[in-house]
Amino acid sequence: MAIDFERRHGVAAAGPAALALEDGRVFRGRAAGARGIATGEAAFCTAMTGYQEVVTDPSYAGQIVLMTFPLIGNAGANATDSEAAIPRARGLVVRRFSRYTTNHRAEESFLAFLLRHGLPAAEDIDTRALTRHLRTRGAMRAALVTDERAQCGDQELAALASAAPGLIGVDLATAVSRPTPERVLADGRCEPAPAGDPFAGGAGPRLLVLDFGVKAGIPQALAARGARVVVLPATTPAADILALAPAGVVLANGPGDPEAVRPGIAIARALLGRIPLLGICLGHQLLALALGLGIEKLHFGHRGANHPVLDLETGRVLVTSQNHGFTVVPRGGRAIEVTHRSLFDGTLEGFRERALCVRAVQFHPEARPGPHDASPVFDQFLADLAAAPAARPTGAPCPAVLT
């Protein structure tokens, strides 16, 4: 039986709201969630569900997310589906929030979830027109206003958007990374990593995940496959990583401009050729930069759970979950083997460098939210570990790596 969570929690949307873009376009609607002003880059997500995972994905830090599907919130929210402890998106824009929650796993309405976490949101926005505008004009800075200031004129609201910081040149990944190491258990729970050997106890390959804004689903997927998984802060020195004697290292997803994540690039470069590496999303881009390849900002990015990717090794088409605004350009640097291409725009979605035991994908194999077509990436990486030689000592030369 449908339960009216909105009436129970008293979170009915009320009052005006406006989303202003830096080019002067303003979209008006009704306020929901928290009241106030949020600024960031406007980005649209084509996922039909998984909205709780979307707003809590650290890769959305610095962004105001527009959901293209017209009805959001019917599955409610719960304590287990979040990808981080708190929402990382700056704000949320939808056509309509569901007033009823029917999913048996729901513990609160999505509107109550947004209000509890202080996330500004707006509904009754013409999301179709907004999406078409962003597709044509490209991603741009925006201001989401959900209090009485939403009644201001278009020019004043657009000035708020123009004053917002963009994503270029900003290291958001280090800002959202966890401060201390954590161990991920087979059931998905996290606990502080033991001092000394954080892998102590248990069996399975020893895997380190560098947290550039990692979604909870990535280390959980690895732990579910029998690996002992420890998640480290983004700025952990390469020498400390190698000193823990892992079987492999995963450079995780995260937000923002990869070229601004200088510590991550340096760590990736120091690890190349010394240990098997898997890059996911931002981690894929950091590995590319470490190899001397290029990065470009996409016109409006890839975000959603329905992006088709061609696996060039098998000929299969994978429907994937994605969230990125930059792409790798294989120019200059070290020669790589391109393994995946986007069937939307042909951009590079995956590569390998076999001599250095590097595998990287732009999409999200943990599929939260999204289909599970790409989940074999984790199995392939674990197979890489079994076939790889022992890791090189911290100070050993690695002549195959670019200097």
DRENTOR-319096 format. One record per atom (N, C-alpha, C, CB): x, y, z; residue in one letter. Coordinates in steps of 0.05 Angstrom, whole numbers, plus 5000, padded with zeros to 4 digits. Each point is the difference from the previous one (the first is absolute). Glycine has a CB too. Layout:
XYZa/...
END
This chain:
501749765000m/498350245000m/501850255000m/496349755025m/503050444958a/501550244998a/499850165026a/499350024951a/502950095058i/500150165025i/500750284993i/501349605027i/497250594982d/500550284995d/502150105019d/495350074983d/507349895010f/502250095017f/500150305003f/502549594986f/496650554993e/500250295001e/498250115023e/501050024951e/496649875051r/498250095021r/501149925027r/496149964969r/505149815033r/501149905026r/502250185009r/498749534988r/503150554993h/502450155008h/499750304997h/502649614987h/495250485001g/499550294998g/502050144983g/498049985044g/502649914932v/502150124983v/498950084973v/503449725023v/494150364977a/498750094975a/501650234987a/495549845017a/504850144957a/501450224986a/498350255000a/502349674971a/499050565034a/498550255001a/501950234993a/496849815035a/502050404954g/501650244994g/501449984973g/500750065048g/500350174943p/501350014973p/502849895000p/497250394990p/503749534987a/502849924996a/500850084972a/499549615032a/503150424964a/501050084973a/502749884996a/497450435002a/503149484974l/502749914992l/500950204979l/499149515010l/503050634996a/501250204982a/502649904988a/497850375026a/502649674949l/502549924986l/501650244994l/497749604980l/504950365017e/501850234996e/499650144973e/503349775029e/495350104952d/499550144975d/497450175001d/502349624977d/496550405047g/497750175003g/497349865000g/502650354979g/497349395013r/497549855000r/499249935028r/501149824954r/496350225052v/499049945027v/497649814997v/501650455018v/498349344998f/497849815000f/498750025028f/502349694966f/495150355035r/498650045025r/498249765007r/500250504993r/499649455033g/498349785009g/499350045030g/502049704965g/497850075049r/499350005029r/502249885016r/495149964989r/505250155035a/502249915018a/499349735012a/501250475010a/500949374995a/499849755015a/502649965015a/496849804966a/503350015052g/502449965015g/500650245017g/501849704964g/500850355040a/500850235017a/499650264985a/503349715024a/496650514991r/499750274989r/502750135000r/495250035015r/505450134964g/502550144999g/500950034971g/501249835046g/501450214951i/501350034974i/502249804997i/498850504998i/501349364980a/502149824994a/501250074973a/497949635027a/504750374970t/501350074975t/501849774991t/499850495011t/500649484964g/501749794989g/499649984970g/500049765044g/501250034944e/499549964972e/497549834996e/505050024991e/493250074991a/497649854994a/500649774982a/497250425005a/501849345002a/500549764985a/497549825001a/505050025010a/494449864967f/497649834999f/500749715001f/497650354974f/500749495040c/500449725004c/497649854988c/502750075042c/497849744941t/497849864985t/499149745014t/501850194958t/499049765066a/499149765014a/497050035007a/504749925019a/493949864979m/497150005006m/499549965030m/499149834954m/502850055059t/499849955029t/502850035012t/495949694995t/504450225030g/502750035012g/500650285009g/501549624972g/496550545033y/500450285006y/501550045027y/495950114974y/503649705045q/501550025026q/502949964995q/496049845025q/504749964958e/502849954993e/501250244986e/499149514997e/499350624986v/501050234985v/500850235018v/497149864961v/501150225056v/500650245017v/502249955020v/495350154994v/505149595013t/502149945020t/502649924987t/496549865032t/503650124941d/502549934986d/501950245002d/497549704968d/504950255044p/501950235003p/500950114973p/501549805042p/498150064936s/500750114974s/498350234992s/501549554987s/496250495027y/498350234994y/500750245017y/496449684987y/505750315029a/500850245015a/500450234981a/502249715035a/496950524974g/500350244983g/497950034978g/504849985010g/493249854990q/498050004978q/497150015010q/503349754973q/495050385012i/497250005004i/498949804980i/499850495017i/498849314992v/499249774983v/497150044991v/503349705023v/496350274951l/497449994988l/499349724992l/500550474983l/497349425027m/499149734993m/498150034976m/500549835047m/500150034931t/498450034976t/497449845002t/504150074974t/495949715042f/497549855003f/498050175015f/502549555000f/494950454991p/498250215011p/498949965028p/498950064954p/501349695057l/499049955027l/502149885017l/495349954982l/505550185039i/502249915017i/499049975029i/503350234970i/497549555043g/499449975028g/498149775008g/500950475003g/498049394977n/498049805006n/501049775017n/497750134958n/504949815040a/501249785016a/500950095028a/501449784957a/498450485049g/500850105026g/503049995004g/495749855017g/505250145008a/502849995007a/500449815023a/500750474983a/501749425020n/500649825022n/502950035008n/496649684983n/504250185038a/502650045012a/502349854985a/497750055043a/501649784938t/502149844987t/500750084972t/498449635029t/500050534958d/500550054971d/501750254995d/495749794991d/505150355029s/501750244996s/502849924993s/497250265032s/504149894950e/502749954992e/502150145018e/498349944953e/500750245064a/501750145019a/498250075024a/503150194964a/498249895058a/498450055024a/498150234997a/503849835026a/496950374957i/498350234996i/499850064970i/501350195046i/496649954945p/499950084972p/502450174993p/495049975001p/506049994975r/502350164990r/499250194978r/503049635013r/494750324974a/499050194980a/499350265015a/498349634970a/501950595015r/499350265012r/497050055001r/504450184984r/494249714997g/497150044999g/498849814980g/500650485012g/496749504988l/498649814982l/497650144988l/501449625028l/498250334945v/497850124985v/498549784986v/502650434993v/494749575011v/498449794988v/497450124988v/501949665032v/496850184952r/497450094990r/497949975022r/501249864953r/498849915061r/498049965021r/501149805020r/496350104968r/503449965058f/500549815021f/497549835006f/503650315019f/496849434984s/497849835007s/499150065029s/501749644969s/495750375035r/498950055027r/499549745015r/497950424983r/502549365004y/499549745012y/502449824996y/495050044992y/505549795028t/502249814998t/498949725004t/503250345018t/497349484963t/498849745000t/502049775003t/496550194971t/506149875027n/502049795002n/500249895028n/502650214963n/497649535040h/500049875026h/502650065016h/497149644982h/505050465004r/502550065014r/500150295010r/502349654971r/495850505022a/500050295007a/499850045030a/498050114956a/503750065055e/499950085028e/499150285004e/503649685009e/496450484970e/499050275001e/499650094971e/502450115043e/496150104953s/499650114973s/502550134991s/495150075008s/505249954966f/502450134989f/500050305007f/500149674963f/497650455038l/499850285009l/501050035029l/496250084968l/503049745049a/501050015028a/503049965001a/495649825016a/505550004967f/502949964999f/501450254992f/499249524987f/499850624992l/501350254992l/499950215022l/498749904952l/499050125061l/499850205021l/501849945024l/495250084986l/505049665021r/501649925023r/503050064995r/496749645011r/504150344964h/502850054993h/500550294991h/500449524987h/497650655013g/500350284993g/500750044971g/501550075045g/497449774937l/500750024971l/497750164986l/502649575001l/498050674988p/498050154985p/499149854975p/502050425017p/495449604977a/498949874976a/497750174990a/501349545017a/498150414957a/497750144988a/498549814982a/502550445001a/494949594997e/498349854982e/498350194983e/500049615032e/498450274951d/498450154981d/501850174981d/496250025034d/506349904963i/501850124980i/499549864973i/503550125036i/496650024943d/499849884973d/502649864994d/496750364984d/503649405026t/502649864997t/500649924972t/499449835046t/498650134937r/500549944972r/501350244986r/496149694999r/502850555006a/501250244988a/502850055011a/495350194993a/505049765033l/502650055013l/502149814989l/497750165041l/501649594955t/501949804989t/500750084972t/498049645029t/500150434954r/500650084973r/501850244999r/495649824985r/504050365034h/501750245001h/502949935007h/496050275014h/504349555005l/502749925008l/501449834978l/498650015048l/499849834938r/501249854978r/501050194977r/496949615011r/501650604985t/500750194979t/502350195009t/495349974983t/504450145040r/501950215009r/502349885016r/496350325001r/503449445009g/502149875016g/499650045030g/503150074962g/498349775054a/499950035029a/500950285007a/500949515007a/497950605013m/500750285009m/499450045029m/499150174954m/501950045057r/499650065028r/497150085004r/504850155005r/494249795020a/497250045005a/499650085030a/498749684963a/499050445043a/499250055027a/497249905004a/503050415003a/496649425017l/497449905008l/499050155024l/501049544980l/496850605018v/499050175022v/497349895008v/502550414982v/497249525044t/497649875010t/498750165023t/501849564985t/499050695019d/498850165021d/498750244987d/503449845035d/496050374981e/498550234989e/501650154979e/497850045044e/504849924955r/501650134979r/499549894972r/503550085035r/495049704963a/499349894974a/498150194985a/500649545018a/498250654996q/498250194987q/501550244987q/496549865032q/506250144971c/501650224988c/499849984970c/503150005040c/497850214947g/499950014971g/502149824987g/498450465003g/501349484972d/501849824985d/502850095001d/496249874971d/504350395026q/502750104998q/501549975027q/498550334966q/500149715056e/501249975026e/500649715006e/497550405016e/500749424976l/500549725004l/502349894983l/495149955011l/505050144964a/502149924982a/502850095011a/496850014961a/503250225052a/502550105012a/501049815021a/498750474990a/499549405025l/500849805020l/501449774987l/496250145029l/502749774948a/501249784986a/502750074989a/495449844988a/504950405001s/502550084988s/502250035021s/497550244964s/501749815061a/502050035021a/500849735012a/498150455010a/500649334982a/500649745012a/502649894989a/495149915005a/506449945012p/502449884990p/499449774980p/502350125043p/499349854937g/499749784981g/501549765009g/499450334963g/500949475019l/501449765006l/502950004990l/495749764998l/504950414983i/502650004988i/502150105021i/498050084954i/504149765049g/502250085017g/499549965030g/501150324965g/496749565042v/499349965028v/500349715008v/496850394998v/504849565023d/500449735010d/497849945021d/505050034992d/492849864998l/497849925017l/500449725012l/497050294973l/504649555013a/500449725009a/501349995027a/500449864953a/501750295051t/501449995026t/498150105022t/504550074977t/493850125017a/498250115020a/497949805010a/500750454979a/498449365003v/497949815008v/501249745010v/496950214967v/505749755032s/501249755008s/499849965030s/503150034961s/496849725048r/499949955029r/502750065012r/496649644993r/503550445033p/502550095012p/501849775010p/497650415013p/501249364993t/501549785011t/499449734986t/500050245045t/501849574956p/499549744987p/497749855012p/504849984988p/493749884995e/497849835010e/500149734986e/497250415008e/502049385007r/499849744989r/497149934993r/504149865026r/495550024950v/497349934991v/499649715005v/500050374966v/497949555048l/499549735006l/498349874978l/500250105049l/499749634952a/498649864978a/497050074998a/503249635007a/495650455016d/497250085000d/499650294992d/499249665034d/503050484959g/499850284991g/500450215021g/496949834967g/503250095058r/500450195022r/502950095000r/496349805027r/504250454983c/502750115002c/500750025030c/499550264957c/503149715048e/501050045027e/502850124998e/497349615018e/503650535003p/502750104999p/502149784995p/498650375032p/503249694950a/502149804993a/501849965024a/499850124951a/500949635055p/501949955023p/502750134995p/497649575009p/503650525012a/502750114998a/501949784992a/499050365035a/503349714953g/501949814991g/499249884974g/501149895047g/497849864953d/499149884976d/497050024998d/503949685001d/495150504982p/497050044998p/498649764988p/500850484996p/500749334992f/498849774988f/499949765019f/501650154956f/499349895069a/500349785019a/497349855003a/503750255024a/496549484976g/497649845002g/498749954974g/499450185046g/499449604950g/498649944975g/501849904979g/496850345011g/502149614966a/501649894977a/499150164975a/500449545022a/500950384956g/499350144975g/502150204992g/495249925009g/504850174966p/502050204992p/499750265015p/500149794955p/502250335050r/500150265015r/499750234980r/503049805036r/494850354965l/499550224982l/499850265015l/497649684969l/503750525020l/499750275010l/498450174980l/504449965024l/493750204986v/498450184984v/500750285009v/496249664995v/504750504986l/500650285005l/497450174997l/504849944984l/494550195038d/497450145001d/500250284989d/498849725040d/500650314934f/499850274988f/497150105000f/504149894971f/494249975044g/497250055000g/498549744994g/500750484986g/500449305024v/499049734993v/497249965008v/504649835004v/493850054979k/497349915007k/500349755017k/498050194957k/500249785063a/500149775018a/499849734985a/497950295035a/500849714942g/499649754985g/502549884989g/495650174989g/506550005006i/502449894988i/501649825019i/500250414971i/500649685053p/501349825018p/498249775009p/502850385015p/494649674987q/498249785007q/499949784979q/497350335026q/502849754949a/500049804978a/502649835001a/497150314972a/505149825034l/502549855002l/500149825025l/502350384977l/496749715045a/499949845024a/498149764996a/500950415028a/496949634958a/498149784995a/501349794982a/496250325004a/505949744982r/501449804983r/502349875015r/498850274960r/501349775066g/502049865016g/502550155006g/498149604982g/502250645008a/502450165005a/500050125028a/500450094951a/501949955060r/500350165025r/500550294990r/501949615028r/496350574979v/499950274989v/500450215021v/496949844964v/505150335032v/500550235017v/499950254983v/502849735032v/495750474977v/499750264986v/501750205013v/495349894986v/506450254998l/501950195010l/499350284992l/503549654999l/497350555016p/499750284992p/501450064973p/499650145048p/499450064938a/501050054973a/502950094999a/495450134988a/505649985034t/502850105000t/502049815012t/498050455002t/501249305001t/501949805012t/502549974982t/496149765022t/506350294988p/502449984982p/500349724988p/502250355028p/498949654948a/500449744986a/501849825016a/499550234956a/502549875058a/501849845017a/498449855022a/503850314990a/494349845022d/498449875021d/498149794988d/500250425026d/498849634950i/498349804986i/501649744995i/497350384979i/505049655010l/501649764994l/500949865025l/501550224958l/499049935063a/500949885025a/497949815012a/502850415008a/494749634985l/497849825009l/499949744985l/497550405014l/504149574965a/500249764984a/497349904989a/503949885027a/494650304960p/497449914988p/500549844975p/497750405019p/500349444973a/500249864975a/499350184977a/498849585023a/499650634982g/499250194980g/498950255012g/499149634969g/500750585015v/498950265009v/497950094981v/504450125021v/493449984990v/497850114984v/500050305004v/497249585004v/503050574974l/499750295001l/497050064994l/504950094986l/493750015034a/497150014999a/499050254986a/499949745042a/497450264956n/498650234988n/500350245018n/496849694977n/502350545013g/499950255015g/499250234983g/503649825029g/496150424983p/498950234986p/502150184987p/496249985032p/502950194951g/501550234991g/502049954978g/499450155045g/502450044953d/502050014979d/502449825006d/498650474990d/501949314995p/502249825007p/502750134999p/497249644982p/503250565001e/502650134998e/500650165025e/499650024951e/498450055065a/500450145025a/500749825023a/496850344984a/502949405013v/500649815021v/502949924998v/495249835001v/506650365005r/502849964996r/501149785018r/500550474988r/498649505038p/501149785016p/499249734988p/499750295040p/497949694949g/499249744989g/501649934975g/495450095017g/505250104966i/501649954977i/502849905008i/497450354973i/503849795047a/502649925009a/500149725012a/500950485009a/497049455006i/499849735012i/499849804978i/497950185042i/500349874938a/499649814978a/502649964985a/495350144996a/506250084999r/502549974985r/502149845016r/499150444977r/500949605049a/501949855017a/499449705002a/500750425025a/496749514971l/499249725002l/500249854974l/497050135036l/503150024941l/500149864974l/502349814998l/497850414980l/501649355011g/502049804996g/500949855025g/501550284963g/497649815060r/500849885025r/497949825012r/502850395008r/494749644983i/497849845011i/497650024981i/501650095048i/496749704950p/497750024983p/498150225009p/500449514991p/498550644989l/498450235006l/497349984985l/504150285008l/493849805005l/497450034987l/499050295005l/498949505006l/500550644972g/498850275003g/497150004992g/504550204991g/493949945025i/497150024995i/499250295000i/499149555022i/499850544956c/499050284997c/502350205004c/495449855016c/504650305006l/502250195004l/502749855001l/496950315025l/503149454988g/502449845001g/501049934972g/498649825043g/499650134938h/500749954972h/501450244988h/496149694996h/502950555010q/501250244990q/502750065012q/495450184992q/504849775034l/502650045014l/502249824989l/497650145041l/501749614953l/501949824988l/500850094972l/498149625027l/500050484958a/500650104973a/501950245002a/495549854984a/504050335035l/501950235003l/502749905008l/496150305012l/504049505006a/502649905009a/501649874977a/498049925044a/500549984936l/501249884976l/500750214978l/497549585011l/501850674994g/500650214981g/497950064980g/504649875006g/493050014998l/497850054981l/498550265006l/499549504995l/498750584988g/498650255004g/497249975012g/502650174961g/496350065048i/497450015012i/498550244987i/501649795044i/495950174950e/498350214990e/497350015016e/502149964954e/496850285049k/497450025012k/497849954979k/501850335034k/496349504973l/497849944983l/498050234999l/500649515009l/497950504969h/498150224996h/497950005022h/500849984951h/498149795055f/498049995022f/500349745017f/496950274971f/505149575024g/500649775018g/498249764995g/501550335033g/499349454980h/498549755000h/499149945028h/502749834960h/494750175045r/499049955027r/497349854998r/502450415019r/497549354993g/497649854999g/500749705001g/497850364973g/500149475024a/500349725003a/499349854974a/499050045049a/501250094929n/499149884974n/501850074977n/495350015017n/507350014988h/501950084980h/501349764986h/501050425026h/498549554947p/501149774986p/503050034994p/495549934980p/506049865026v/502949994996v/500749754984v/500850275042v/500949754938l/500949774985l/502549895012l/497950194958l/502149565050d/502349865009d/501549904975d/497849865045d/504550264949l/501449944975l/501449735001l/500750484993l/499649415031e/501349745003e/498049774994e/503250195034e/494349854973t/498049794997t/497950064978t/500749885048t/499150374945g/497950084981g/497350045013g/502549764965g/497350205061r/497550045014r/499450295005r/500649555022r/496850524979v/499250275008v/499149985029v/498550124952v/502750055065l/499450015028l/498350245005l/504349775012l/493650205003v/498450235010v/501150075027v/495849874974v/505250375029t/501750075024t/498950245015t/503949824976t/497050195049s/499550235018s/502450184998s/497149735031s/502450534965q/502250194996q/499550265015q/501049804955q/501250345051n/499850275013n/502750144996n/496549845034n/503850304944h/502550144996h/499650234980h/502649585010h/499050634993g/499850234983g/502650044983g/496950205033g/505049624970f/502650024985f/500549734986f/501850345034f/499949674946t/500649754985t/502949994994t/495450004980t/505649755018v/502849954992v/500450024970v/500649715041v/501550434951v/500650034972v/502749864995v/497450444995v/502749344990p/502649854996p/501950144981p/497549585010p/503550654998r/501950144984r/502650035016r/496450254974r/505949705013g/502550035014g/500349785021g/500150494991g/501949535025g/500349825022g/500549714991g/497150295027g/502449534991r/500549724995r/497849874983r/502549975043r/498249854939a/498149864984a/498249825018a/503250014960a/494249995036i/498249845015i/498349844981i/499950345038i/498849464973e/498149834986e/497250095008e/503249604998e/495350534983v/497350095006v/498249755001v/500850454978v/497749525044t/498349775004t/497150064998t/503549815028t/495650444977h/497250075000h/499650274987h/499349725042h/498550304944r/499250264987r/497050055006r/503549944964r/495950325041s/497250085003s/498549984974s/501350305037s/496349584963l/498449994976l/498250254998l/500149505002l/500150685017f/498650264997f/501750204984f/497749925044f/504950104963d/501650214986d/502849904993d/497550345025d/503149404978g/502549894992g/502350065018g/498450044955g/501250095068t/502250065018t/501149745013t/498050465009t/504549565000l/501449785012l/498749935027l/504350134976l/495149615027e/498749915025e/501649795015e/495750104979e/506649825010g/501649815014g/502649954985g/495949795019g/506350144996f/502549934987f/501649815018f/500150444977f/501949435011r/501849835014r/502950074992r/496649635002r/505250325016e/502950014995e/501149755012e/500350524999e/499949274985r/500649735010r/502849985013r/497049824965r/504950325023a/502849985011a/500150115028a/501850044954a/496550155053l/500050125026l/497849895018l/502050414980l/496449405009c/497849885014c/498050215009c/503049635016c/496150544965v/498150215005v/497449944985v/503850345007v/494049695007r/497449974988r/498350245010r/500349494997r/498350644985a/498550245008a/497450024984a/504250245013a/493649845001v/497450044987v/498850265009v/499349504997v/499350634985q/498750265006q/497349965014q/502450204961q/496449575034f/497349955011f/500249875028f/498249944953f/499550005059h/500049895027h/499249715001h/498850465017h/503049364987p/499349715000p/498449915024p/504149934974p/495950235048e/498449925023e/497050044995e/503850115030e/495550054949a/497250044991a/498150085022a/501049664966a/499750555048r/498250115020r/499750304996r/501349655033r/496550444954p/497949844988p/500849914972p/496650245027p/502049564963g/500549924972g/500049704996g/502550424995g/497749494981p/500049724993p/502849885008p/496650074963p/503549665036h/502449865009h/501749904977h/497549875040h/502150234936d/501549914976d/503050025004d/496250154972d/504750065042a/502850065003a/501349875024a/499250424976a/499349445041s/501249895024s/502349814995s/495650045020s/504749824957p/502349834996p/502750155001p/497149714972p/502950555027v/502550155002v/501449935026v/498150374973v/500449595049f/501349935025f/501249724999f/496750295024f/501949524963d/501049734997d/502650004983d/495349825005d/504750344974q/502350024982q/502450115016q/497150074960q/502450135057f/502250115016f/501149805019f/498050454996f/500349405017l/500949795019l/501649794985l/496050085030l/503249864945a/501649814984a/502750124993a/495849814981a/504350455015d/502650144995d/501949965023d/497750344971d/501249685053l/501649975024l/501349725002l/497150335023l/501349474970a/501049735001a/502349954980a/495549855016a/504450294962a/502049964979a/502450195002a/496449844971a/503450365047a/502150205001a/502449915016a/496550354996a/505949754997p/502449945017p/499850165026p/502749924959p/499050015059a/500050145026a/500650304996a/501649585023a/497350584996a/500450294998a/502950075003a/495450075019a/505550154967r/502750105003r/500450145027r/500350044950r/502049955062p/500550165024p/499650304995p/503349655015p/496250495006t/499350284998t/502050164983t/497949975044t/504749984960g/502050164987g/501149884974g/501150185044g/497849604948a/501149864976a/499550164975a/499449565023a/502550444959p/499550144974p/497949874984p/504750155001p/493950004983c/497949894983c/500550124972c/496649955039c/505249944946p/500850134975p/497850024979p/504549845009p/493450004994a/497850004980a/498250255003a/500149504999a/500150635024v/498250235005v/501250264989v/498349775041v/500050404949l/500950264990l/501250165023l/496549994965l/505650155030t/501250185020t/499250284995t/503949695005t/
END
